[in-house]
Amino acid sequence: MRPFYSTRAVADELLRYFQTAIIWEADEPGEHVELSYEQLFQEVCKTANILKSFGVRKGDVRFSFEAGS
């Protein structure tokens, strides 16, 4: 049995894909970055592929720390 998706549900998902997911405001006025869900997904995939290349697997525990200024 195939799942049923209404046209409206598909349209809503497509619209959300191009909406802004993250807005990063820098310390300097007027300096900011906006990422859409599509761009965010691409960045997550890049990061996942980098971790895979280092041998990180599902269930592994990792810690990342970036000191602020």
Number of C-alpha atoms within 10 A of each C-alpha: 3 4 5 6 8 9 8 9 10 11 11 11 11 12 11 14 16 13 14 14 15 13 11 10 12 10 8 7 7 8 9 11 10 14 16 16 17 16 16 16 14 12 13 12 12 12 12 13 13 12 12 12 10 8 10 14 11 7 6 7 7 6 4 4 5 5 4 4 3
